[in-house]
Amino acid sequence: MCKIVKKHKMLIFTLFAVAIGVILGFFLRNYELHKDTILLISYPGELFMRCLNLIILPLIVASLIAGTASLDINMNGKIALRTFVLICLTSFFNSIMGVVLVLLIRPGSFKYIDGSANNLTFINTAKKTYLTDSLLDLGRNIIPDNLFQATFQSTQTLYEANNTGDLIRKISYRSGTNTLGLVFFCTAFGIAVGMTGNKGKIIKDFFEAVFNVIMKLVNGVMWLTPICVGSIITGKLLDVPDVKYVLTQLMWFVITVVIGLALYQFVVMQLLYLCVLKKNPFKFYGQLLNPMLTSAACASTAAALPVTFQVMDNDIKIDPRITKFVLPIGCNSNMDGTAVMVGVSSIFIAQMNGIELTVGQIFTITILAFTSSLAVSSIPSSALIMVMLVLNTLSIPTQDVMLLFAIDWFVDRLRTTNNMLSDCYIAAVVENLSKKDLASLDETEMKKIQVARTK
């Protein structure tokens, strides 16, 4: 019992803080506290959010450059290319599925009218938008003209009336990090570093060191989670006029995420395995129960990696050359569950605040959910940091993200299991597609051994 408590102490402390926050929130509501008092109660949570926002920019820059520089496309040729393509395709599919589900279910728009569970309606704050301008702004933000300006401003098209009353299109800038532009530049820069070989090793090592330092900071900040989450939940319960409104939205949020994860885990992955390998996918699924439980308990695919290696190499008999290449890359870059979570969470927060997103903004969220799933680190609740990044890009309020910490301990375990399973299924598919390449590598290795013996 002591080992279990020590291993999961962060989860236990956070759950305890959530329970205390909920109890205090409901108890103090009876006293109708002053707004300043509620502000002071929420203040630790506000500082916590500021710390996370402070870390986001260096985290995304360092992780993208270090990650893309480590992807050696020339290594094992087609094997590496197949792995990378499958990771991108599955992640992009999950980001689209998450966005579609949250737009259909609209969990953040459920609201009580008179406190009755049978009276639910939608908020609709539609406003006039221009699809062409939204798409053009998307391209301008992907390719910024000033990299330093992109760190604190993004491009936006506005219309101003001239002296005759006609509307004139004007390209302007709004506050908020242009994450799309930074992602594009860092990805291209990282690929260029990887292509330079040994000459670019010093740059790669530098950004890997920066990433490790930032992760130390993230781990330190995350230890403040219990106190700050309890603070923000208590403050939120005291501040909202209708508590049932928030609880209903969170319930529908969890339902939306679970539907997305279940569709991918039990339908999409199984069909992919069946179509490529022509074997029973659920037999393969059953052999992965041990790493599934480990990844769910640790809420980290990296922590479950030793168990995953053991099962894939020894029990399922996947070629070790495939697992040693695919699993570590998937552990850090293939976050399909995170792609669903980021897309659903971002639009959910916008719906909670009554913000009707344009087509261009929805497309931006889809792209950012995809790219952030490739860059997010394999640590518990790291997806919520990426959600804040997406919201900052679109100038959507981020304070409601703290509400997701109350339920993320549960959702995190579900999406982490999806991430681990996706790595294993991709490894199996890549092995099947690479049989000829593996045989060719075997012949090459045998020739090298024969030459060495002759010498």
C-alpha positions in Angstrom: 0.0 0.0 0.0 2.9 2.4 0.8 4.4 1.7 -2.6 1.1 2.4 -4.4 0.6 5.7 -2.4 4.2 6.8 -3.2 3.9 6.0 -6.8 0.6 7.8 -7.3 0.9 10.5 -4.7 0.3 13.3 -7.2 -3.0 11.7 -8.3 -4.0 11.1 -4.7 -3.2 14.7 -3.6 -5.0 16.1 -6.7 -8.1 14.0 -6.0 -8.0 15.0 -2.4 -7.7 18.7 -3.4 -10.6 18.4 -5.8 -12.8 16.9 -3.1 -11.8 19.6 -0.6 -12.4 22.3 -3.3 -15.9 21.0 -4.1 -16.9 20.7 -0.4 -15.6 24.2 0.4 -17.3 25.6 -2.7 -20.7 24.2 -1.8 -20.3 25.1 1.9 -19.2 28.7 1.4 -21.9 29.4 -1.2 -24.4 29.7 1.7 -22.5 32.7 3.1 -22.7 34.9 -0.1 -19.0 36.0 0.1 -17.8 39.3 -1.3 -16.3 39.3 -4.8 -12.9 40.3 -3.4 -12.9 37.3 -1.1 -13.7 35.0 -4.0 -10.9 36.6 -6.0 -8.4 35.9 -3.2 -9.6 32.3 -2.9 -9.0 31.8 -6.7 -5.7 33.7 -6.7 -3.4 30.7 -6.3 -5.1 29.1 -9.3 -4.6 32.3 -11.3 -0.9 32.2 -10.5 -0.7 28.6 -11.5 -2.2 29.4 -14.9 0.3 32.2 -15.4 3.1 29.8 -14.7 1.8 27.4 -17.3 1.4 30.2 -19.8 5.0 31.3 -19.1 6.3 27.8 -20.0 4.3 27.2 -23.1 6.4 29.1 -25.7 9.8 27.7 -24.9 8.3 24.2 -24.4 6.7 24.1 -27.9 9.8 25.6 -29.6 12.3 23.2 -27.9 10.1 20.1 -28.3 9.3 20.6 -32.0 12.9 21.4 -33.0 14.4 18.5 -30.9 11.7 16.1 -32.0 11.9 16.7 -35.8 15.7 16.9 -35.7 15.7 13.4 -34.2 13.6 11.9 -37.0 16.1 10.5 -39.4 14.1 9.7 -42.5 17.1 8.1 -44.2 17.4 5.5 -41.4 16.1 2.2 -42.7 14.5 4.1 -45.5 11.0 3.0 -46.2 10.5 1.7 -42.6 11.0 5.2 -41.1 8.9 6.8 -43.8 6.0 4.4 -43.2 6.1 5.0 -39.5 6.1 8.7 -39.8 3.3 8.7 -42.3 1.1 6.4 -40.2 1.7 8.6 -37.1 0.7 11.7 -39.0 -2.4 10.1 -40.6 -3.7 8.7 -37.3 -3.1 11.9 -35.4 -4.7 14.0 -38.0 -7.7 11.7 -38.2 -8.2 11.9 -34.4 -8.0 15.7 -34.4 -10.7 15.8 -37.1 -12.8 13.3 -35.2 -12.5 15.2 -32.0 -13.5 18.5 -33.6 -16.5 16.9 -35.4 -17.8 15.3 -32.3 -17.6 18.4 -30.1 -19.4 20.4 -32.9 -22.1 17.8 -33.1 -22.6 17.2 -29.4 -21.8 20.8 -28.3 -21.1 19.8 -24.6 -20.2 23.4 -23.7 -23.5 24.8 -24.8 -25.8 22.7 -22.5 -27.3 25.1 -20.0 -30.1 24.8 -17.4 -33.0 27.3 -17.8 -34.9 26.6 -14.6 -32.7 24.0 -12.9 -34.7 21.1 -14.4 -32.6 18.4 -16.1 -35.3 18.1 -18.7 -34.9 21.7 -19.9 -31.7 22.0 -21.8 -31.1 24.5 -24.5 -28.2 25.7 -26.6 -26.5 29.1 -26.6 -26.1 30.6 -30.0 -24.1 33.7 -30.5 -23.6 33.5 -34.3 -22.0 36.5 -35.9 -21.2 37.5 -39.5 -17.9 36.1 -40.7 -16.1 35.9 -44.0 -14.9 32.4 -44.9 -12.4 33.7 -47.5 -10.7 36.1 -45.0 -10.5 33.4 -42.4 -8.8 31.0 -44.7 -6.4 33.7 -46.0 -5.6 34.7 -42.4 -4.8 31.0 -41.7 -2.2 31.0 -44.5 -0.7 34.3 -43.3 -0.4 32.9 -39.8 1.2 29.7 -40.9 3.9 31.7 -42.8 4.5 34.8 -40.7 6.7 37.7 -42.1 8.3 38.3 -38.7 9.2 35.4 -36.4 9.7 37.6 -33.3 6.3 39.3 -33.9 4.7 35.9 -34.2 5.6 35.2 -30.5 3.1 37.8 -29.3 0.8 38.7 -32.2 -1.2 37.0 -35.0 -2.6 38.3 -38.2 -6.3 39.2 -38.5 -8.4 40.7 -41.3 -10.6 43.6 -40.2 -13.0 45.9 -42.1 -13.1 49.6 -41.6 -15.6 52.1 -43.0 -14.1 55.0 -45.1 -15.6 58.4 -45.6 -18.2 57.2 -48.0 -19.3 54.4 -45.7 -17.8 51.6 -47.8 -16.0 48.8 -45.9 -12.3 48.5 -46.7 -10.3 45.3 -45.9 -7.3 45.9 -43.7 -4.7 43.4 -42.5 -4.0 44.0 -38.8 -2.5 42.2 -35.8 -4.1 41.1 -32.6 -2.5 40.1 -29.3 -1.8 36.4 -28.9 1.0 34.0 -29.8 0.9 33.0 -33.5 1.4 29.3 -32.7 0.8 28.1 -36.2 3.7 30.2 -37.5 6.0 29.1 -34.7 5.0 25.4 -35.3 5.7 25.8 -39.1 9.1 27.4 -38.6 10.2 25.1 -35.8 9.2 22.0 -37.8 11.0 23.2 -40.9 14.1 24.2 -38.8 14.2 20.9 -37.0 14.0 18.9 -40.3 16.8 21.0 -41.7 18.9 20.4 -38.6 18.3 16.6 -39.0 19.3 16.7 -42.6 22.6 18.4 -41.9 23.8 15.3 -40.0 26.8 15.7 -37.7 27.2 19.4 -38.5 23.8 20.1 -36.9 24.3 17.8 -33.9 25.3 20.7 -31.7 22.0 22.5 -32.4 20.0 19.3 -31.9 21.8 18.7 -28.5 21.2 22.3 -27.5 17.4 22.2 -28.0 17.2 18.7 -26.4 18.9 20.2 -23.4 16.5 23.2 -23.4 13.6 20.8 -23.6 14.9 18.7 -20.7 15.3 21.9 -18.6 11.8 23.1 -19.5 10.4 19.7 -18.5 12.1 20.0 -15.1 10.2 23.3 -14.7 7.0 21.7 -15.8 7.4 18.9 -13.3 8.1 21.5 -10.6 5.0 23.5 -11.5 2.8 20.4 -11.7 3.5 19.8 -8.0 1.5 22.9 -7.3 -1.5 21.3 -9.0 -3.3 20.1 -5.9 -3.4 23.4 -4.0 -4.1 25.5 -7.1 -6.8 23.1 -8.5 -8.5 23.2 -5.2 -8.3 26.9 -5.1 -9.7 27.5 -8.6 -12.5 24.9 -8.2 -13.6 26.5 -4.9 -13.5 30.0 -6.5 -15.4 28.8 -9.6 -18.2 27.2 -7.5 -18.5 30.4 -5.5 -18.5 32.6 -8.6 -20.9 30.8 -11.0 -24.6 31.6 -10.5 -25.7 28.1 -11.5 -23.5 25.2 -10.3 -25.7 22.6 -12.2 -24.8 24.4 -15.4 -21.0 23.7 -15.0 -21.5 20.2 -13.8 -23.7 19.4 -16.7 -21.2 20.8 -19.2 -18.3 18.7 -17.6 -20.4 15.6 -17.8 -21.1 16.1 -21.5 -17.5 16.9 -22.0 -16.4 13.6 -20.6 -19.0 11.8 -22.7 -17.8 13.5 -25.9 -14.1 12.6 -25.2 -15.0 9.0 -24.3 -17.0 8.5 -27.5 -14.1 9.8 -29.6 -11.6 7.5 -27.8 -13.9 4.5 -28.0 -14.5 5.0 -31.7 -10.8 5.1 -32.4 -9.8 2.3 -30.1 -12.5 -0.3 -30.9 -13.3 0.6 -34.5 -10.6 2.5 -36.4 -7.5 0.6 -35.0 -9.2 -2.8 -35.4 -10.2 -2.1 -39.0 -6.6 -0.9 -39.8 -5.1 -4.1 -38.3 -7.7 -6.3 -40.1 -7.2 -4.7 -43.5 -3.4 -4.8 -43.4 -2.6 -8.0 -41.5 -5.7 -10.0 -42.4 -5.8 -11.4 -38.8 -8.2 -11.2 -35.8 -7.4 -7.7 -34.4 -9.1 -8.4 -31.0 -6.7 -11.3 -30.3 -3.8 -8.8 -30.7 -5.8 -6.3 -28.5 -6.2 -8.9 -25.8 -2.4 -9.5 -25.7 -1.8 -5.9 -24.8 -3.8 -5.9 -21.6 -0.8 -5.7 -19.4 0.8 -2.5 -21.0 -2.8 -1.1 -21.2 -3.2 -1.4 -17.4 0.3 0.0 -16.8 -0.1 3.0 -19.0 -3.5 3.7 -17.5 -2.1 3.5 -14.0 0.9 5.7 -14.8 -1.0 8.0 -17.2 2.2 8.0 -19.3 3.2 5.9 -22.3 6.8 6.6 -21.5 6.4 5.0 -18.0 4.8 2.0 -19.6 7.4 1.6 -22.3 9.4 -1.2 -20.6 6.3 -3.3 -20.2 5.2 -2.5 -23.8 8.6 -3.6 -25.1 8.5 -6.9 -23.2 5.0 -7.8 -24.5 5.6 -6.7 -28.1 9.1 -8.5 -28.4 8.6 -11.6 -26.3 4.8 -12.4 -26.3 3.6 -11.0 -29.6 6.9 -11.6 -31.4 7.1 -8.3 -33.3 10.5 -7.8 -34.9 12.7 -6.0 -32.3 14.1 -3.7 -35.0 10.6 -2.4 -35.6 9.7 -2.0 -31.9 13.0 -0.3 -31.0 12.3 2.3 -33.8 8.5 2.7 -33.7 7.7 2.6 -29.9 10.1 5.3 -28.7 9.1 7.6 -31.6 5.4 6.8 -30.9 5.9 7.3 -27.2 6.9 10.9 -27.9 5.1 11.8 -31.1 2.1 9.5 -31.6 -0.5 11.0 -29.2 -3.8 10.1 -30.9 -5.8 10.3 -27.7 -4.3 13.8 -27.0 -5.4 14.9 -30.5 -9.0 14.1 -29.6 -8.6 15.8 -26.2 -7.1 19.0 -27.4 -9.7 19.5 -30.2 -12.6 18.7 -27.9 -11.3 20.8 -25.0 -10.5 23.9 -27.1 -14.0 24.1 -28.7 -15.6 23.1 -25.4 -14.1 26.1 -23.6 -15.2 28.4 -26.5 -18.7 27.0 -26.2 -18.7 27.6 -22.4 -17.9 31.2 -23.0 -20.6 31.6 -25.7 -18.0 32.1 -28.5 -19.2 31.0 -31.9 -16.1 30.0 -33.9 -15.6 30.7 -37.5 -14.7 28.1 -40.1 -11.1 29.4 -40.2 -10.8 29.2 -36.4 -12.2 25.6 -36.4 -9.7 24.6 -39.0 -6.9 26.3 -37.0 -7.9 24.3 -33.9 -7.8 21.1 -36.0 -4.3 21.8 -37.3 -3.1 22.8 -33.8 -4.6 19.7 -32.2 -2.8 17.6 -34.8 0.6 19.4 -34.4 0.4 19.6 -30.6 -0.3 15.9 -30.4 3.0 15.4 -32.2 4.9 17.7 -29.9 3.2 17.1 -26.5 5.4 15.4 -23.8 4.5 12.0 -22.3 3.7 13.3 -18.8 0.3 13.3 -17.0 -2.0 16.2 -17.9 0.4 17.6 -20.5 -2.5 17.9 -22.9 -4.1 20.7 -20.9 -1.0 22.8 -21.4 -1.5 22.3 -25.2 -5.2 23.3 -24.8 -4.1 26.6 -23.2 -1.7 27.1 -26.1 -4.5 26.7 -28.6 -6.8 29.0 -26.7 -4.1 31.7 -26.5 -3.7 31.5 -30.2 -7.4 32.2 -30.8 -7.7 34.8 -28.0 -10.2 32.6 -26.1 -10.3 32.9 -22.2 -8.2 30.2 -20.6 -9.4 30.4 -17.0 -12.0 27.7 -17.5 -9.2 25.2 -18.4 -8.7 24.7 -14.6 -12.1 23.1 -14.4 -10.8 20.3 -16.7 -8.1 19.5 -14.1 -10.9 18.2 -11.8 -11.8 15.4 -14.3 -8.5 15.1 -16.2 -7.2 12.4 -13.9 -9.8 10.1 -15.4 -9.8 11.3 -19.0 -5.9 11.3 -19.0 -5.8 7.6 -18.3 -8.2 6.8 -21.1 -6.4 8.8 -23.7 -3.0 7.5 -22.6 -4.2 4.0 -23.1 -5.3 5.0 -26.6 -1.8 6.5 -27.3 -0.1 3.3 -26.2 -2.4 1.0 -28.2 -1.9 3.2 -31.3 1.9 2.8 -31.0 1.6 -1.0 -30.8 -0.9 -1.2 -33.7 1.4 1.0 -35.9 4.4 -1.2 -35.0 2.5 -4.3 -36.1 1.3 -2.6 -39.4 4.8 -1.3 -40.2 6.3 -4.7 -39.6 3.8 -6.3 -42.0 4.4 -3.6 -44.7 8.2 -3.8 -44.3 8.8 -7.6 -44.6 10.8 -7.2 -47.8 12.8 -4.3 -46.4 13.6 -6.3 -43.2 14.7 -9.3 -45.4 16.9 -6.9 -47.4 18.5 -5.5 -44.2 19.1 -9.1 -43.0 21.0 -9.9 -46.3 23.0 -6.7 -45.9 24.0 -7.5 -42.4 25.0 -11.1 -43.4 27.2 -9.8 -46.2 28.9 -7.4 -43.7 29.5 -10.3 -41.3 31.0 -12.5 -44.1 33.2 -9.6 -45.2 34.4 -9.1 -41.7 35.1 -12.8 -41.2 37.1 -12.9 -44.5 39.2 -9.9 -43.4 
